[in-house]
Amino acid sequence: MNPAIVYAVLVVAIVFEVLGTSAMQAAQHFTRLVPTMAMVVCYAIAFFFLSWSLRYVPVGIAYAIWSGLGIVLISLVGYFFFGQKLDPAALVGLSLIIAGVLVLNLFSKSTFH
């Protein structure tokens, strides 16, 4: 399988996970029906695409990419859409997460099978 396609599928999974987490924030403890339903649908789509990518990417690597990029993206969504602040320590931590994902993908021979 073409690695670009596999990573594109993993990115789709990450995007839907971030959308689901954003919907969870908007659902306000499951008291709002539409965001709650959006959350369930987004998570189902996210896990479908994540499971598909696991055919070609080792689970540890896929999960590192999934969680790392998910954390960075949901932090940006929180900042831009929910008014949540990111202090300098948070920005350094997020930068380290991005660096870790880059090291995994650029230098590790474990990323694709």
C-alpha positions in Angstrom: 0.0 0.0 0.0 1.2 3.5 -0.8 2.4 5.2 2.4 0.9 8.5 1.4 -2.6 6.9 1.3 -2.1 5.2 4.6 -1.0 8.5 6.3 -3.8 10.3 4.6 -6.2 7.8 6.2 -4.6 8.3 9.5 -4.9 12.1 9.1 -8.6 11.6 8.4 -8.9 9.6 11.6 -7.2 12.4 13.5 -9.4 15.1 12.1 -12.5 13.2 13.0 -11.2 12.6 16.5 -10.6 16.3 16.9 -14.1 17.1 15.6 -15.5 14.5 18.0 -13.6 16.0 20.9 -14.8 19.5 19.9 -18.4 18.3 19.8 -17.9 16.8 23.2 -16.9 20.2 24.5 -20.0 21.7 22.8 -22.3 18.9 24.2 -21.9 20.3 27.7 -22.0 17.0 29.6 -24.3 15.4 27.0 -27.0 17.9 27.7 -27.2 19.1 24.1 -28.4 16.5 21.6 -26.9 17.6 18.3 -23.3 18.0 19.6 -23.7 14.7 21.5 -24.8 12.9 18.3 -22.0 14.6 16.3 -19.5 13.4 18.9 -20.7 9.8 18.6 -20.6 9.9 14.7 -17.2 11.6 14.6 -15.6 9.1 17.0 -17.1 6.2 15.1 -15.6 7.5 11.8 -12.3 8.3 13.6 -11.9 4.8 15.0 -12.9 3.2 11.7 -10.1 5.0 9.8 -7.6 4.5 12.7 -8.3 0.8 12.6 -7.8 0.7 8.8 -4.5 2.4 9.1 -3.3 -0.2 11.6 -3.1 -2.7 8.8 0.0 -0.9 7.6 1.4 1.2 10.6 2.4 -0.5 13.9 -0.1 0.3 16.6 2.4 2.1 18.8 3.5 4.4 16.0 -0.1 5.0 14.8 -1.2 5.8 18.3 1.8 8.1 18.9 0.9 10.1 15.7 -2.9 10.0 16.5 -2.5 11.2 20.0 0.3 13.7 19.4 -1.3 15.4 16.5 -4.7 15.2 18.1 -3.4 17.0 21.2 -1.8 19.7 19.2 -4.9 20.2 17.0 -7.4 20.1 19.8 -5.3 22.6 21.7 -5.5 24.9 18.7 -9.3 24.4 18.4 -9.6 25.2 22.1 -7.6 28.3 21.7 -9.3 29.6 18.5 -12.9 28.4 19.0 -13.4 28.0 22.8 -11.3 30.9 24.1 -8.9 28.7 26.0 -5.5 30.1 26.7 -2.1 28.5 26.0 0.7 29.7 28.2 4.4 29.5 27.2 4.9 26.2 28.9 2.0 24.7 27.0 3.4 26.0 23.7 6.8 24.5 24.5 5.1 21.2 25.4 3.1 21.2 22.2 6.3 22.0 20.2 8.0 19.0 21.8 5.0 16.8 20.8 5.3 18.0 17.2 9.1 17.3 17.3 8.4 13.8 18.6 6.0 13.0 15.8 8.5 14.4 13.3 11.3 12.3 14.7 9.1 9.2 14.5 8.2 9.7 10.9 11.5 11.0 9.6 14.0 8.9 11.4 12.4 5.7 12.6 12.3 2.6 10.5 9.4 1.3 12.6 6.7 3.6 11.0 5.5 1.4 8.1 5.2 -2.3 7.5 
